């Protein structure tokens, strides 16, 4: 979706303005919503590491995860803010709490406000196959949760395997339509390409 990419690019530029850089961690403590997808895309594009967190984590659990992961920014909603604030009393981290649904909450930033006016163009940071774009925590049933590092190549390999299964198993061929800017006409032109190959 073109609008999703544009929103993610604006978020990436907003995160950079907050001082988030390559290898910095950005947490999401939300249920599934467009901002989660935008955070994944934006953070990966700027070379950061996404840390998805259980929105229902107890404050003591969240405090441990904030500290262990070293997240510098957390994207959440006012539904979870009380838990987030209780967790932050112990750690003082993350530095930035970004709310997706509230513009007037002291000590937080509003998602729409920080992305408003940011460029829809975002330079993708160079990364290596072994760099970590996602840090996922285990359930921690036998002790403290542990961060599982997923590499760029590992995510790529999983996507390729899934696609090959679809292609060989049921004959699905995936294509992507994206808009590319034509500098000569200053217009966006739709371009359809194979997703794989």
JOFENSUL-V17098 format. One record per residue. RES is the residue in one letter. SS is DSSP state (@ for helix, = for strand, . for the rest). PHI is phi in whole degrees, -180 to 180 (none if undefined). PSI is psi in degrees with one decimal (none if undefined). Layout:
# JOFENSUL-V17098
res = {RES	RES}
ss = {SS	SS}
phi = {PHI	PHI}
psi = {PSI	PSI}
This chain:
# JOFENSUL-V17098
res = {X	X	X	X	X	X	X	X	X	X	X	X	X	X	X	X	X	X	X	X	X	X	X	X	X	X	X	X	X	X	X	X	X	X	X	X	X	X	X	X	X	X	X	X	X	X	X	X	X	X	X	X	X	X	X	X	X	X	X	X	X	X	X	X	X	X	X	X	X	X	X	X	X	X	X	X	X	X	X	X	X	X	X	X	X	X	X	X	X	X	X	X	X	X	X	X	X	X	X	X	X	X	X	X	X	X	X	X	X	X	X	X	X	X	X	X	X	X	X	X	X	X	X	X	X	X	X	X	X	X	X	X	X	X	X	X	X	X	X	X	X	X	X	X	X	X	X	X	X	X	X	X	X	X	X	X	X	X	X	X	X	X	X	X	X	X	X	X	X	X	X	X	X	X	X	X	X	X	X	X	X	X	X	X	X	X	X	X	X	X	X	X	X	X	X	X	X}
ss = {.	@	@	@	@	@	@	@	@	@	@	@	@	@	@	@	@	.	.	.	.	.	.	.	=	=	=	=	=	.	.	.	.	@	@	@	@	@	@	@	@	@	@	@	@	.	.	.	=	=	=	=	.	.	.	.	.	.	@	@	@	@	@	@	@	@	@	@	@	.	=	=	=	=	=	=	.	@	@	@	@	@	@	@	@	@	@	@	@	@	@	.	.	.	.	=	=	=	=	.	.	.	.	.	.	.	.	.	=	=	@	@	@	@	@	.	.	.	.	.	.	.	.	.	.	.	.	.	.	.	.	=	=	=	=	=	=	.	.	.	.	.	.	.	.	.	=	=	=	=	=	@	@	@	@	@	@	@	@	@	@	@	@	@	@	@	@	@	@	@	.	.	.	.	=	=	=	=	=	=	=	=	.	.	.	.	=	=	=	=	=	=	=	=	.	.	.}
phi = {none	-62	-65	-63	-67	-62	-63	-64	-64	-62	-63	-58	-67	-66	-63	-62	-65	-82	95	-76	-135	-53	76	-75	-99	-125	-95	-122	-128	-143	-77	-59	-162	-57	-65	-66	-62	-61	-66	-59	-63	-61	-65	-65	-64	-90	85	-84	-123	-85	-123	-76	-120	-65	-64	-94	-58	-66	-55	-67	-66	-63	-59	-62	-66	-59	-70	-65	-80	73	-64	-99	-139	-130	-105	-149	-128	-64	-59	-111	-62	-61	-64	-61	-64	-64	-65	-70	-62	-84	-115	63	-118	-76	-66	-115	-113	-112	-97	-84	-134	-145	-98	-126	-101	-57	80	-129	-112	-97	-47	-63	-71	-73	-90	-62	84	-76	-64	-86	-99	-138	-74	-81	-71	-68	-134	-101	-56	-89	-69	-98	-98	-140	-122	-112	-93	-70	-70	72	-71	-112	163	-64	-60	-118	-78	-101	-91	-100	-92	-58	-66	-62	-66	-61	-62	-64	-66	-62	-61	-64	-66	-62	-64	-64	-65	-77	-76	-132	72	-84	-117	-94	-125	-125	-112	-130	-100	-117	-81	-98	-64	-70	-100	57	-129	-91	-118	-73	-136	-104	-137	-67	-75	-124	114}
psi = {125.1	-42.8	-34.7	-42.1	-42.5	-43.4	-41.6	-40.2	-40.9	-42.3	-42.5	-43.7	-36.5	-42.1	-40.6	-38.9	-26.4	-1.2	7.7	130.0	-174.8	134.0	-2.3	151.6	137.5	120.6	151.8	129.2	72.5	158.0	170.6	126.5	167.2	-34.1	-28.1	-47.7	-44.0	-38.2	-42.6	-51.0	-49.3	-47.1	-42.6	-39.7	-33.3	5.7	11.7	-175.4	123.8	134.8	94.8	128.6	148.8	120.5	-21.2	9.6	137.4	155.6	-39.6	-37.3	-45.6	-41.4	-43.0	-46.0	-40.3	-47.2	-46.1	-41.1	-25.0	32.0	139.1	-24.6	145.6	127.9	121.7	-171.1	168.6	-20.3	-30.3	2.8	-37.1	-45.0	-42.1	-47.4	-39.0	-41.9	-38.6	-18.8	-33.0	-29.3	-23.4	9.9	153.3	160.6	-40.9	128.1	120.7	120.6	137.3	-13.4	10.1	126.5	-9.9	35.9	117.3	142.1	6.9	166.3	149.4	124.5	-53.5	-35.1	-42.1	-24.7	-19.6	130.4	-7.8	149.7	145.7	-3.2	130.6	122.6	129.9	127.1	139.0	131.4	160.8	162.0	-33.7	-1.4	151.3	117.8	-17.6	134.4	111.2	133.7	139.8	169.8	-26.1	35.8	-23.9	14.3	-164.6	144.6	148.2	140.2	124.9	121.2	121.1	133.2	163.4	-44.4	-38.1	-42.6	-41.3	-46.6	-39.3	-41.4	-42.6	-45.0	-41.9	-43.3	-44.5	-35.1	-43.7	-44.6	-49.1	-36.8	-44.4	10.8	25.2	132.0	123.5	133.9	154.2	135.6	123.7	161.9	130.6	140.8	128.0	109.2	-29.8	-41.4	-9.7	37.8	159.0	135.1	130.9	135.7	125.7	130.2	159.5	139.4	-32.8	139.6	none}
